[in-house]
Amino acid sequence: MLRRTEDHDFVVCGGGLAGFAAAVAAARMGVQVALVQDRPVLGGNSSSEVRVVPRGSTTYHSYAREGGVLREAMAGERWRNHEPIFENGWTNSVWDLELYDIVQRTPGLTLHLNTTIREVDVADGRITAIRCEVAAAEVELEITGRIFLDATGDAIVADRAGCESRMGTEGRHEFDEPHATSEASDDTMGNSLHFKTKIIDRPVGYELPVWAQSYSDPDFFDKGGRFTRELRGGFWWIELGVPWHTIHDAEELRHELTRHTLGIWDWMKNKDPKTRDQLTHHALDWIGQVPGKRESRRIVGLHLMTEHDLLATEAQPDEIAYGGWNIDLHTPGGLLAESSEPTAAEGYVLTGDASAKAYVAPFGVPLRSLIARDVDNLLMAGRNVSATHVALGSVRVQATTAIMGQAAGTAAAVALLSDAPIAETASSLITTVQQRLLHDGCFLPNVLPDDPDDLARTGVASASSALSYDGAGTPAVGAVEDQRSLLAQRRGQWIPVSLGIEQVEVLLINTSETTVWVPVRISEVDHIWDYQVGTELLAEDELEAPPGEHWVRWPVAVPTRTPEQGGSVRYVRLDVGPAPEVAWPVADAVRHGAVSAFEMTAGRMRRFADGETMCHRVAPAQDAYPAGAVTVGADRPHRAPNTWIAAAADAEPWWEVRWPSAQQLEWVHLTFAGHVFREYDRTPPLFRDPGVVADYAIQVETAAGWQDVQSVVGNVQPRRVHRIDPVEATALRILPTRAGDAPIMISEVRCYGSAGLRGPEI
């Protein structure tokens, strides 16, 4: 056996999305990183071996797509991949290659695939090295480091280092969590196996192997929340755990899952009267042999996240990521249980008891939950973070673990570059960590950019034009006939406001034969995920809706907010209904940042459909997308739209920032408005998001006049970092090239001189 040794600043153990994002983020900050992965590909559950599409907050909340390295990878993969993606079973190796490409292009990052961690060395409360074996190479590899990250899922490093961990469910008495079981148990959520089908040009049969599980009871599927409506592949509910141990019985679980997956395909293909005729030309194209795992060990950290953290209205002081997936606690036993996950067993009724209780608004994740309590130099990210079983039900999904990973990598780099203990990054160094995450394209709901080195914040922004907001007046095709348009519950429409509102109109279709009086109200809201109905009331009334389709006018007085009240652009919410006989149709296009929701349960709202804009008009038109939005605030709609949008008639749009005296410029960061509104798996193959400016130029004004410093053609990335030759400039200008009807939108511009860490180019 050949023995080799390596030394690195930061050693990342586990190459799923959490470890991948951590390694890339830290290396981009200039530290030397080793990334150790026991599989031949990166991506973990998202890889082509397992094929669980990364999901997170955007599944439930508009404009909540996770940012940073993950957003970069998603945008690149969709642009390059010729195949569609689907929730489960459809990921191909183009995704693996996208992750691999980013890693290979990152200086200072050493990748070890097919490398299994066998031992962990600990001295004086610190990990000093990991000892690994490289598969099929007869190599023993020792890697030393200063800080380590356990992103192995099963917490292999932490376990071998002697860290305390939890596994199973906490009893309700321990933390008084509403979703906790009455008594503690060893139960965990199970593992799942996925499959994919393919349509071929002739009928094809299927014969179930004698060793596979046979299914014949339709109630097992229909009444158990195990729906087979999707014929392309899946399903998440092909799940087994209890009575097996999700770590030690991994091979037994893989075999049992294979047996059951084939049996479910046999049921769909040969027996189920609802699907068998539709599957005549469908063949089984792929079945996984690496199960996706939801839960095993959870390392005890400086803070243990509970359900109360998911429901808290106060910000975490050390917020470094956010979650927004529902509290998704799968029934122990999976296929062996009477029914599947509760909201599915309830039939996905959005106003049902299980769905309402499980729904959470985006919440902050504290850095303390990523720092191990028992070892001084160990971080964790992924499903092994410090959380209860209930809290894990939300934070375990891959897009959330990816941004937790980027946060862990960033914290590690800050600690290394500051020569400080890792625990200080959650206290005295937390502002540095948070601002670096925002600098690198991440989003934090309760932290705004405050970078003193960002020169764009010190200048005055202007633009060739700015789109005004007057609502959305044309219904989408089929929206009037869509039963979802009926106001069975109160529905809210967020409206960006810069001036006062004097009049609101809504398009209402009264399907009855008598006049209906429809309640309306306008409330102040903090942000687009402020789902509370009982917010500060500004106006309320009832609108008369005669039979038929009418634009109904409401004269109203919503005052302009003074500078003392915060000034600038903010949101109000127009609530309409309930009025079950009346429809309020969706508009033909989403107005940027203008989302909608419905009252899911008394006093609490939930995103309506995909968060589309409803048909409404406001007067006067609002200055909702000004040039100044680009240099102050978040890089996406949140407390305001936070985006400059050029007027549709502006044939040669430009945006600029000007300084009273010359500034030395070397770096320009641009963030466009694409890849943020909807889920990743809702984007088609070879996709170029219209919210991303494809062609643009960057100019600077010097004593000699305007000069070009950058020209980009064919951009597909929502965030670009450009390094230019250092120059003394009095202004910087972005010149986007208009392409057809696509809007020109810029969400953030940052400018830097030579000070600080600003690379690499992206």
TORSE-336787 format. One record per residue (C-alpha): x negated, y, z negated. Coordinates in Angstrom, 1 decimal, decimal comma, padded with zeros to 4 digits. Layout:
BEGIN
X  Y  Z
X  Y  Z
...
***
This chain:
BEGIN
X  Y  Z
000,0  000,0  000,0
-001,4  003,4  001,1
-001,3  006,1  -001,6
-001,0  009,8  -000,8
-000,5  012,9  -002,9
000,9  016,4  -002,1
001,3  019,5  -004,2
004,0  022,1  -003,6
005,5  025,1  -005,4
009,1  023,8  -005,2
010,1  020,1  -004,7
013,7  019,5  -003,5
014,9  016,0  -004,0
017,9  015,1  -001,8
018,5  016,2  001,8
022,3  016,7  001,8
023,6  020,2  002,5
022,8  021,4  -001,0
019,1  020,3  -000,8
018,8  021,4  002,8
020,1  024,9  002,0
017,9  025,2  -001,1
014,7  024,1  000,7
015,3  026,5  003,6
016,2  029,5  001,4
013,1  029,1  -000,8
010,7  028,5  002,0
012,0  031,6  003,8
011,1  033,6  000,7
007,5  032,5  001,0
007,1  029,6  -001,4
005,7  026,2  -000,4
008,5  023,6  -000,4
008,8  019,8  -000,1
012,2  018,4  000,9
012,5  014,7  000,1
015,4  012,7  001,6
016,0  008,9  001,4
017,9  008,7  004,7
016,6  009,1  008,3
018,7  012,2  008,8
019,6  015,4  006,8
023,1  016,4  005,8
024,2  013,7  003,3
027,9  013,1  003,5
028,1  015,6  006,5
025,6  013,6  008,6
026,4  011,4  011,5
025,9  008,4  009,2
028,9  009,3  006,9
030,8  012,0  009,0
032,7  014,0  006,4
033,0  017,5  007,9
031,8  020,2  005,5
034,8  022,0  004,0
035,1  024,6  001,3
037,0  027,8  000,3
038,2  028,6  003,9
040,5  025,6  003,9
042,7  027,6  001,4
041,6  031,2  001,7
041,1  033,4  004,8
037,7  035,1  005,3
036,2  032,7  002,7
033,8  030,8  005,0
030,6  030,1  003,1
027,6  032,2  004,3
023,9  032,0  004,3
022,0  029,0  005,8
025,2  026,9  006,1
027,0  029,5  008,2
023,9  029,7  010,5
023,9  025,9  011,0
027,7  025,8  011,7
027,5  028,5  014,3
024,5  026,9  016,0
026,0  023,4  016,0
029,4  024,6  017,5
027,6  026,5  020,3
025,4  023,5  021,2
027,8  020,6  020,7
029,9  019,3  023,6
032,2  017,2  021,4
035,0  018,3  019,1
034,8  017,8  015,3
037,6  016,5  013,1
038,0  016,2  009,4
036,5  012,7  009,1
034,7  010,4  011,5
033,9  012,8  014,4
030,5  014,3  013,4
027,8  013,3  015,9
024,1  013,6  015,8
024,0  017,1  017,2
024,9  018,2  013,7
021,9  016,2  012,3
019,7  017,8  014,9
020,9  021,3  014,1
019,8  020,9  010,5
016,6  019,2  011,5
015,8  022,1  013,9
016,3  024,7  011,2
014,0  022,8  008,9
011,3  022,4  011,6
011,4  026,1  012,4
010,9  027,1  008,7
007,3  027,8  007,8
006,2  026,5  004,5
008,7  023,6  004,4
007,4  020,0  004,5
010,0  017,4  005,2
009,9  013,7  004,1
012,6  011,5  005,5
013,2  007,9  004,7
011,5  008,6  001,3
012,9  007,1  -001,8
012,2  008,5  -005,3
011,1  005,7  -007,6
009,7  007,4  -010,7
009,6  010,8  -012,3
006,6  012,0  -014,5
007,4  014,3  -017,4
005,0  016,0  -019,8
005,8  018,6  -022,6
009,4  018,9  -021,5
008,6  019,6  -017,8
008,6  017,4  -014,7
005,1  017,2  -013,3
005,6  014,9  -010,3
007,9  012,5  -008,5
006,6  009,2  -007,2
008,2  008,0  -003,9
008,0  005,1  -001,4
008,2  005,8  002,3
010,4  003,2  004,0
008,7  000,9  006,6
005,5  002,8  006,2
003,9  001,0  003,2
003,1  004,4  001,7
003,4  005,5  -001,9
003,7  009,2  -002,1
003,1  011,4  -005,2
004,4  014,9  -005,0
003,6  017,4  -007,7
005,3  020,8  -008,2
006,1  023,7  -010,5
009,9  023,6  -010,1
012,1  020,7  -009,1
015,6  020,5  -007,8
017,8  017,4  -008,1
020,2  017,4  -005,2
020,3  013,6  -005,0
024,0  013,4  -005,8
023,5  010,6  -008,3
021,1  012,7  -010,4
018,3  010,3  -009,9
015,6  012,7  -010,9
017,4  014,1  -013,9
018,3  010,6  -015,1
014,7  009,4  -014,9
013,5  012,6  -016,6
015,7  011,8  -019,6
018,3  014,5  -019,1
021,7  014,1  -020,7
024,5  013,5  -018,1
028,2  012,9  -018,1
030,1  010,3  -016,0
033,8  009,7  -016,1
036,7  011,8  -017,3
036,8  014,0  -020,4
039,8  013,8  -022,6
042,1  016,8  -022,9
041,2  017,4  -026,5
037,6  018,2  -025,6
038,1  021,3  -023,6
041,9  021,7  -023,4
041,8  021,5  -019,6
045,3  021,3  -018,1
044,3  018,7  -015,5
042,4  016,5  -018,0
043,7  013,1  -018,9
045,0  012,6  -022,4
042,1  010,3  -023,2
038,5  010,1  -022,0
037,6  007,2  -019,7
034,9  005,9  -017,4
037,1  006,5  -014,4
035,5  008,4  -011,5
036,8  009,4  -008,0
035,9  006,7  -005,5
033,8  006,3  -002,3
035,2  006,5  001,2
034,4  005,0  004,5
035,4  006,6  007,8
036,1  005,4  011,4
036,6  006,9  014,8
038,7  005,9  017,8
038,3  006,4  021,5
040,8  006,5  024,3
039,9  004,3  027,2
041,3  003,8  030,7
043,1  000,5  030,1
045,0  -001,3  027,3
042,7  -002,8  024,7
043,6  -005,1  021,8
042,2  -005,6  018,4
041,8  -008,8  016,3
041,3  -008,5  012,6
038,4  -010,6  011,2
039,4  -013,3  008,8
037,3  -011,8  006,0
039,0  -008,4  006,3
041,9  -007,1  004,2
045,3  -007,4  005,8
048,1  -004,9  005,4
051,8  -005,4  006,0
053,7  -003,1  003,7
054,8  000,3  005,2
055,6  001,6  001,7
051,9  001,3  000,7
051,2  004,0  003,3
054,3  006,1  003,5
055,2  006,3  -000,1
051,7  006,3  -001,4
050,6  009,5  000,4
048,4  007,5  002,8
049,5  009,0  006,1
048,4  007,5  009,4
049,7  010,3  011,7
046,3  011,2  013,0
045,1  008,7  015,6
041,6  010,0  016,1
040,1  008,6  013,0
039,6  009,2  009,3
040,9  008,9  006,6
039,7  010,4  003,3
042,2  008,1  001,4
040,3  005,0  002,5
038,8  005,1  -001,0
037,6  002,6  -003,6
036,1  003,2  -007,0
037,5  001,7  -010,2
036,9  -001,1  -011,2
033,5  -000,9  -009,4
030,7  001,5  -010,6
030,1  004,1  -007,9
026,3  003,8  -008,4
025,4  000,3  -009,5
028,1  -001,4  -007,3
027,4  000,6  -004,2
026,9  -002,5  -002,0
030,0  -004,2  -003,2
031,9  -001,0  -002,5
030,5  -000,7  001,0
031,6  -004,2  001,8
035,1  -003,8  000,3
035,6  -000,5  002,1
034,6  -002,2  005,4
037,2  -004,9  004,7
039,9  -002,3  004,0
039,1  000,0  006,8
039,4  -002,7  009,4
042,7  -003,8  007,8
044,1  -000,3  008,0
043,1  -000,1  011,7
044,8  -003,4  012,3
047,9  -002,1  010,6
047,9  001,0  012,8
047,0  -000,8  016,0
049,1  -004,0  015,8
051,8  -003,6  013,2
053,0  -000,1  012,3
056,0  000,7  014,5
055,2  004,4  014,3
051,7  004,1  015,7
051,1  000,8  017,6
052,7  002,0  020,8
050,7  005,2  020,8
047,5  003,2  020,3
047,7  001,0  023,4
044,6  002,6  025,0
042,8  003,4  021,7
039,7  001,4  020,8
037,8  001,3  017,6
034,7  003,3  018,5
032,7  003,7  015,2
033,0  002,6  011,6
030,6  003,9  009,0
028,4  001,8  006,9
027,3  004,5  004,5
030,2  005,4  002,2
030,7  009,0  001,2
030,5  009,4  -002,5
032,6  011,9  -004,5
031,4  011,5  -008,1
028,9  009,8  -010,3
026,5  011,5  -012,9
026,9  015,1  -013,8
023,8  016,7  -015,4
024,4  018,8  -018,6
023,1  022,3  -017,9
022,9  025,6  -019,7
026,7  026,0  -019,1
029,2  023,3  -018,5
031,9  024,4  -016,0
035,4  023,5  -017,0
038,8  024,1  -015,5
039,0  027,3  -017,4
036,1  028,7  -015,3
038,1  027,9  -012,1
041,1  029,9  -013,4
039,2  032,8  -015,1
039,9  036,3  -014,0
036,7  037,7  -015,5
033,5  037,6  -013,5
030,7  035,3  -014,5
027,7  037,5  -015,4
025,4  035,1  -013,5
027,6  034,4  -010,5
025,5  033,0  -007,7
028,1  031,2  -005,5
031,9  030,7  -005,3
034,4  027,9  -005,0
037,9  027,9  -003,7
038,8  024,3  -002,9
041,8  023,1  -004,9
041,4  021,0  -008,0
041,2  017,9  -005,9
041,2  014,9  -008,4
041,6  011,6  -006,5
043,5  008,9  -008,2
041,1  006,3  -009,9
041,1  003,1  -007,9
041,9  004,7  -004,5
043,5  002,0  -002,3
044,0  -000,2  -005,4
046,2  002,5  -007,1
049,9  003,0  -006,6
049,4  006,2  -004,8
046,6  008,4  -003,5
045,5  011,9  -004,5
048,5  013,7  -006,2
049,2  016,5  -003,6
049,2  013,8  -000,8
051,4  011,5  -002,8
053,7  014,5  -003,2
053,8  014,8  000,7
051,7  017,9  000,9
054,6  020,1  -000,1
052,9  023,4  -000,7
055,5  024,5  -003,3
055,4  021,2  -005,0
054,3  020,8  -008,6
050,9  019,1  -007,8
050,0  021,5  -005,1
050,9  024,6  -007,2
048,9  023,4  -010,2
045,9  022,4  -008,1
045,6  025,7  -006,2
042,9  028,1  -007,3
041,8  031,5  -006,1
038,1  031,9  -005,2
036,1  031,8  -008,4
032,5  032,5  -009,3
030,0  029,7  -010,0
027,4  030,6  -012,7
023,7  029,9  -012,2
023,5  028,5  -015,7
025,5  025,4  -014,4
022,6  024,8  -012,0
019,9  024,8  -014,6
019,2  021,6  -016,6
019,4  021,9  -020,4
016,9  019,2  -021,3
014,0  019,9  -018,8
012,4  023,3  -018,5
011,8  023,3  -014,7
014,7  021,4  -013,3
017,6  022,8  -011,2
020,5  020,9  -009,8
022,9  021,4  -006,9
025,6  019,3  -005,3
028,1  017,1  -007,0
025,7  016,5  -009,9
025,9  020,1  -011,3
026,9  020,8  -014,9
030,7  020,5  -014,7
033,5  018,5  -016,2
035,3  015,9  -014,2
038,2  018,4  -013,6
035,9  021,2  -012,5
034,0  018,9  -010,2
037,3  018,3  -008,4
036,8  021,7  -006,8
033,1  022,4  -006,7
032,1  019,0  -005,3
033,1  019,8  -001,6
030,1  020,2  000,7
030,4  023,8  001,8
030,5  024,8  -001,9
027,6  022,6  -002,8
025,6  024,1  000,2
025,9  027,7  -001,2
025,1  026,4  -004,7
022,0  024,8  -003,1
021,0  028,1  -001,5
021,5  029,8  -004,9
019,3  027,2  -006,6
016,6  027,6  -004,0
016,7  031,3  -004,3
016,5  031,2  -008,1
013,5  028,8  -007,9
011,7  031,2  -005,5
012,5  034,2  -007,7
011,1  032,4  -010,7
008,0  031,3  -008,9
007,3  034,7  -007,4
007,9  036,3  -010,8
005,9  033,7  -012,6
008,8  033,3  -015,0
010,7  030,4  -016,6
013,6  029,2  -014,5
016,0  030,0  -017,3
015,2  033,7  -017,0
016,8  033,8  -013,5
020,2  033,4  -015,2
019,5  036,3  -017,5
016,8  039,0  -017,1
016,2  038,1  -013,4
019,9  037,5  -012,4
020,2  040,8  -010,5
017,2  039,9  -008,4
018,7  036,5  -007,5
022,1  037,9  -006,7
020,8  040,7  -004,5
018,5  038,3  -002,7
021,4  036,0  -001,9
023,4  039,0  -000,5
020,3  040,0  001,4
020,1  036,5  003,0
023,7  036,5  004,2
025,5  034,9  001,2
028,7  036,4  -000,3
029,6  036,8  -003,9
033,1  037,9  -004,8
032,2  040,0  -007,8
028,7  041,3  -006,8
028,2  044,1  -004,3
025,0  044,9  -002,4
022,8  047,3  -004,4
019,4  047,0  -002,7
017,3  050,2  -003,3
015,0  049,1  -000,4
017,9  049,1  002,1
017,4  052,4  004,0
020,8  052,1  005,7
022,5  052,9  002,4
020,6  056,2  002,2
021,6  057,5  005,6
024,8  058,8  007,2
026,7  056,4  009,4
028,7  057,4  012,5
030,1  055,7  015,6
031,4  056,4  019,1
034,9  055,5  017,9
036,8  053,5  015,3
039,9  051,4  015,7
042,9  052,6  013,8
045,3  050,3  011,9
048,9  050,7  012,7
050,1  047,1  012,1
050,8  044,3  014,6
053,9  044,8  016,6
054,2  041,8  019,0
055,3  038,3  017,8
053,2  035,3  018,7
054,6  032,9  021,3
057,1  030,6  019,5
056,9  032,5  016,2
060,5  033,5  016,2
061,6  029,9  016,6
059,1  028,6  014,0
061,0  027,5  010,9
058,1  028,6  008,8
059,0  032,2  009,7
062,1  031,9  007,5
061,7  033,8  004,3
062,4  030,8  002,0
060,0  032,4  -000,5
058,7  035,9  -000,9
056,0  036,6  001,6
053,2  039,2  001,4
051,3  041,1  004,0
048,0  042,8  003,0
047,6  046,3  004,6
044,3  048,2  004,6
045,0  051,8  003,6
042,8  054,9  003,9
045,6  057,5  004,0
049,0  057,5  002,4
051,8  055,5  004,0
055,0  057,3  004,9
056,8  054,5  006,8
056,7  050,8  007,2
058,6  048,7  009,7
059,1  045,0  009,7
060,4  042,7  012,5
063,3  040,7  011,0
065,5  038,1  012,6
068,7  037,5  010,8
069,9  034,0  011,8
073,2  034,4  010,0
076,4  036,1  011,2
076,5  038,7  008,3
074,3  041,5  007,2
071,6  040,4  004,7
069,9  042,7  002,3
066,2  041,8  002,1
064,1  042,9  -001,0
060,8  044,6  -000,2
058,1  046,0  -002,4
054,6  047,5  -002,0
052,0  046,8  -004,7
048,4  047,8  -005,3
046,1  044,7  -005,1
042,4  044,3  -005,9
041,4  042,2  -002,9
042,7  039,8  -000,3
042,7  036,9  -002,7
044,7  038,8  -005,4
047,6  036,3  -005,4
049,4  037,6  -008,5
052,9  038,9  -007,7
053,2  041,1  -010,8
050,6  043,6  -009,6
050,8  047,4  -009,9
054,1  048,4  -008,2
054,0  051,4  -005,8
057,5  051,2  -004,2
060,4  048,8  -003,9
063,8  048,7  -002,1
066,1  046,6  -000,1
066,3  046,6  003,7
069,5  046,1  005,7
069,1  043,3  008,2
072,1  043,0  010,6
072,6  039,7  012,5
070,0  039,2  015,2
066,5  040,6  015,8
065,6  044,1  014,7
062,7  046,3  013,7
063,8  047,6  010,3
062,4  050,9  009,1
061,5  051,7  005,5
060,6  055,3  004,7
058,2  055,0  001,7
055,7  057,2  -000,1
052,4  055,4  -000,9
050,0  058,1  -001,8
046,4  058,6  -000,7
044,0  057,5  -003,4
041,7  060,3  -004,7
037,9  059,9  -005,0
038,4  059,6  -008,8
040,6  056,6  -008,1
038,0  055,0  -005,8
039,0  056,7  -002,6
038,0  055,2  000,8
039,8  052,1  002,2
041,6  049,7  -000,1
044,5  047,2  000,2
048,1  047,3  -000,7
050,4  044,4  -000,2
053,9  044,5  001,4
056,1  041,8  000,0
059,3  040,9  001,9
062,0  038,5  000,7
063,1  036,0  -000,3
065,9  035,8  002,2
066,3  032,2  003,5
068,5  033,3  006,4
066,0  035,8  007,7
062,8  035,1  009,7
059,7  037,3  009,6
057,6  036,2  012,5
053,8  036,0  012,8
052,1  038,5  015,1
050,4  037,5  018,3
046,9  038,2  016,9
045,2  038,5  013,6
044,4  042,1  012,7
041,0  042,0  011,1
041,3  041,7  007,3
045,1  041,8  007,4
046,1  038,5  005,8
049,4  037,1  004,6
050,6  034,8  001,8
053,8  033,3  000,3
055,0  032,8  -003,2
054,0  029,3  -004,0
055,3  029,3  -007,5
056,9  032,0  -009,7
054,5  034,9  -009,8
051,8  033,4  -007,8
051,0  033,4  -004,1
049,2  031,1  -001,6
047,9  031,8  001,9
050,6  031,6  004,5
049,7  029,2  007,3
046,2  030,3  008,4
046,6  033,7  006,8
047,9  035,3  010,0
049,1  038,9  010,3
052,9  039,3  010,1
054,8  041,5  012,5
054,8  045,0  010,9
054,0  048,6  011,7
052,7  051,4  009,4
052,6  055,1  009,8
050,5  057,1  009,9
047,8  054,9  011,4
045,1  054,1  008,9
041,3  054,7  009,3
040,7  051,1  008,2
037,5  050,3  010,1
035,2  053,3  009,8
031,5  053,4  010,6
030,6  053,9  006,9
032,1  050,4  006,0
029,0  048,8  007,5
026,5  050,1  004,9
028,6  049,9  001,7
030,4  046,9  000,4
030,6  043,2  001,2
029,9  041,8  004,7
033,4  040,5  005,2
037,0  041,5  004,3
037,5  041,4  000,5
038,3  044,6  -001,4
038,5  046,4  001,9
038,1  045,2  005,5
034,4  046,1  005,2
033,9  046,2  009,0
033,4  048,8  011,7
035,5  048,1  014,8
035,2  050,1  018,0
038,4  051,4  019,5
039,7  049,2  022,3
039,4  051,9  024,9
035,7  052,7  024,0
033,8  051,5  027,1
030,3  052,2  025,7
030,5  051,7  022,0
027,7  052,5  019,6
027,1  052,6  015,9
024,3  054,6  014,2
022,8  055,6  010,9
020,9  058,9  010,6
018,5  060,1  007,9
017,6  063,8  006,9
013,9  062,9  007,3
011,9  060,2  009,1
011,9  056,7  007,6
009,5  053,9  008,3
011,4  051,0  009,8
010,2  047,5  010,3
013,3  045,3  009,7
016,9  045,4  011,0
019,6  043,0  009,6
022,9  042,7  011,5
026,0  040,8  010,4
028,8  040,4  012,8
032,4  039,4  012,0
032,5  035,9  013,4
032,5  032,5  011,7
034,2  033,7  008,5
038,0  033,6  009,0
038,9  029,9  009,5
037,4  026,5  008,7
034,4  025,2  010,6
036,4  022,1  011,9
038,9  024,5  013,5
036,4  025,7  016,0
036,1  024,0  019,5
033,1  022,6  021,3
030,6  025,0  022,9
032,2  027,8  020,9
031,1  031,4  020,9
033,1  033,3  018,3
034,5  036,4  019,8
033,8  038,2  016,5
030,1  037,8  017,2
028,5  040,4  019,6
026,7  038,4  022,2
024,7  041,2  023,9
023,3  044,3  022,2
020,4  046,6  022,0
018,7  048,4  019,1
017,3  051,9  019,5
015,5  054,2  017,2
015,1  058,0  017,4
011,6  059,3  016,8
009,9  062,7  017,4
009,6  061,6  021,0
013,3  060,9  021,4
015,3  057,6  021,6
013,5  054,4  022,4
014,5  050,8  022,7
013,1  048,4  020,1
015,2  045,3  020,6
017,4  043,8  023,3
019,4  040,6  022,7
021,4  038,6  025,3
023,5  035,6  024,6
023,6  035,8  020,8
025,9  033,2  019,0
024,8  033,8  015,4
026,9  036,0  013,1
023,8  037,1  011,3
020,5  038,3  012,9
017,3  039,5  011,4
015,0  041,4  013,7
011,4  042,5  013,0
010,3  045,5  015,1
007,0  047,3  015,4
006,8  049,7  012,5
008,1  053,1  013,5
008,9  056,5  011,9
012,6  057,0  012,8
015,2  059,6  012,0
018,1  057,4  013,3
018,9  053,9  014,3
021,5  053,0  016,8
023,2  049,7  017,7
024,5  049,5  021,3
026,8  046,4  021,7
027,8  045,4  025,2
031,6  045,0  025,6
032,6  041,7  027,1
036,2  041,6  028,3
038,8  042,1  025,6
036,6  040,8  022,7
036,5  043,4  019,9
033,3  045,0  019,0
032,9  044,4  015,2
029,9  044,9  012,9
030,3  044,0  009,2
026,8  045,0  007,8
023,6  046,7  008,9
020,6  046,8  006,7
017,3  048,5  007,4
013,9  048,1  005,7
010,4  049,3  005,8
007,4  047,1  005,1
008,1  046,7  001,4
009,3  043,5  -000,1
010,2  040,1  001,4
012,2  040,7  004,6
011,5  037,6  006,8
011,7  035,5  008,8
013,4  036,6  011,9
016,7  034,8  012,6
***
